[in-house]
Amino acid sequence: MAISSGKSHSRIRKPKFAGKGRKRPIRRRVSVQEQSRKINRPSGDSWQSPRVSVIVPVMNERRTLRKVIREAFRVHPHTEVIVVVNGSTDGSLDIARRSGAKVIVYDRPLGHDIGRSIGAREAVGDILLFIDADMLIPAPKLKVFVDSVERGIDVALNDYSGPVDLPVVHGVVLAKHALNTLLGRPDLAGASMTAIPHAISRRALTTIGCSPLSVPPLAHAMAIRQGLNVVRVAPINVGKLNPVRLKRERKNSLEPLIVGDHLEAIHWWLRHTDFRGGYEDGFRQRGMVR
C-alpha cells in the first residue's frame, strides 16, 4: 500500500469503529477509500529515507496546524511529518495537504490518542516523535527529544509532572505518580507517555507495538516491563501551552478517560507480574485466616 506526501496524495478512511469516544485497540486495518496520486520526491541523490517520523493527530486545529507542521519538519534534516486528520471540518485538511506532510484522513473522529497508533503504523523513521496539533512547540525544544533517542534512549519523556503542591491534586497527576511508583520507577515522578512531546526508538515501537500507543499509560508500562531505556529528558509545561484546551476541558474533562487508561495499565501490569504487582508479601501467613 503506497505511502504518500500531503502535497501529492491523501488517504480517506471510513472506519466502522469511528464515532464518539476512543475505540481501541487497533488490531486490524479497516476498509479504506484511497485516492492514489503520484508521489513527488526530489530527483537525483538528494532524497533520503526519513530518519525521524513526527506523528501529529489533528481534529479541527487550523489555528495552529500550519506552524506546528513547520516546526516539526525542522527537528532533523531527514524528517517526515505524518498528519492524521480525523473528524475535521474547519479546513485543517487543506492546510495539512499543502504542508508537505503525509496525510491520513478519517471522515469521523477516532477518539483520544488513536491517531498516535495510526501514525506510528505508517512511520518509516528510526525515531518517532509524538506531538499535538494544538500546541506550538519550537523545533529546538522538540529536537532535544529526538537527539536523546539518537544517543540510545528508547523512550524520551517530557519531564513534566504536573502541579503537586496544591490542596487538591488533579486525578491525572496522581495517576501518573502512582503508576510510576507501582512500576518501580518513582524516579520518573509524573512523567508519562500520556504527555507530549515524547519520542521513541524503532526498537521501542517494535517491542511495544502500534496498538498500545493509543492507551499511553499502557504503552508506558509495557516499555518499562520489557526493560526499555525510559528517561525524563526535558520539561515542557504543556499545561500553559494551550489555554483554549484548558478552557474546553473544564466543560468536558478527560480526567475519567485518562485515569481509566492508567487503571488499564495497572491491570496489564498485574497480569504480567503477580497479583501484588511484583511487590513482596512479607511473612504474612494468609492460610491461617482462610
Secondary structure, 3 states (H helix, E strand, C coil): CCCCCCCCCEEEECCCCCCCCCCCCCCCCCCEEEECCCCCCCCCCCCCCCCEEEEEEECCCCCCHHHHHHHHHCCCCCEEEEEEEECCCCCHHHHHHHCCCEEEEECCCCCCCHHHHHHHHHCCCCEEEECCCCCCCCHHHHHHHHHHHHCCCCEEEECCCCCCCCCCCCHHHHHHHHHHHHCCCHHHCCCCCCCCCEEEEHHHHHHHCCHHHHCHHHHHHHHHHCCCCEEEEECCCHHHCCHHHHHHHHHCCCHHHHHHHHHHHHHHHHHHCCCCCCCCCCCCCHHHHC
